[in-house]
């Protein structure tokens, strides 16, 4: 899709309405979804709109700790060369948790010739959306995100622990799904998050207490623009973390912060509108029409190959356990939270697919790109969906393929995927695999306290 440049007149209008703003945080989400960038004075802002902010292409060759994976060729091999990063239209907002003097603006990277940089996840999603646009279709996407509030103070072992209840002073270690008491204990924090989301045009819906102590889920509303939905998810995660810190707690979207508690997921709800604004999946059949079934089949066919995106780091794979509301096989069904692709209960005009595999730690642009690619892959190839699963997805003897639940296998499946190379681009697939593999090798080379506890004396 064509790159849309923002105009400085929009910034001037924003600054006129927010005269207290003195600095702007320029934000570039990397492959891990970590926000990189710079803080600039207002005097520098016109130049950012005209020429861009310059950052090295190695921003998209970083591991989660910020180290450059040199095997990508984006580090010293090219002199760590700068590229222009230009504002994303509609992303300049106040950052109230930082005080009235700070605003934020998202940017996207261009290559040396002025085209979108191949490694920018937003560009990867754009390339998939162009295939939908060629058919006159427009995906409608809603993102659900789970997260934990944790105490800023770690345990003596350095582990996370739940914060003390703001009502009772006790540190909870129980699980109470949909507990209103748990909501009450952080109602002021959630209210501030909701108010800040409204200020930043992030359309939040229901909030509920999840299974883990201090775990919550917030649903972002459907929008008929997948890029915008992901922009909003990026803003939402920053809002949650910022507001939590301002209120004396931390928030984490880590997939599995506690070994014996529920993990945190990112669920995508997707339908598709045609040129007349009608849902192409609309059907009186609870399992949808033929197009929906083909889209589901495409998701299942590409799911194992996309696991490296859905589960991007070492901790991600700790989330995959039976009967933990995390799919273990490439399955689908109606009104069943044990399957990987769920058709939620809805009216005929609202038929959609819910992708339930990704962790909250994944990059939303890349998750959306892989999900939307899988759906259109199934439609273009007219793939036939397997029988929908009913009942317990964890106890049945399933013919469905088991998903790779370890990092090395997931990376090998991703790097060897002909379908994902076609949809995401060969250069990007290599880049992503190399950065994730570099982080994996670094992680596996580190000695932990468990190494010594288990092996120092016995062997």
Secondary structure, 3 states (H helix, E strand, C coil): CCCCCCCHHHHHHHHHHCCCCCEEEEEEECCCCCEEEEEEEHHHHHHHHHCCEEEEHHHHCECCCCCECHHHCCCHHHCCCEEEEEECCCCCEECHHHCCCEEEEEEEEECCCCCECCCCHHHHHHHHHHHHHHCCCEEEEEEEEEEEEECCCCCCCCCCCCCECCCCCCECCCCCCCCHHHHHHCHHHHHHHHHHHHHCCCCEEEEEECCCCCEEEEEECCECCHHHHHHHHHHHHHHHHHHHHHCCCEEECCCCCCCCCCCCEEEEEEEEECCCCCECCCCCCCCCCHHHHHHHHHHHHHHHHHHHHHCCCHHHHHHCCCCCCCCCECCEEECCCCCCEEECCCCHHHCCEEECCCECCCCHHHHHHHHHHHHHHHHHHCCCCCCCCCCCCCCCCCCCCECCCCHHHHHHHHHCCHHHHHHHCHHHHHHHHHHHHHHHHHHHHCCCHHHHHHHCCCC
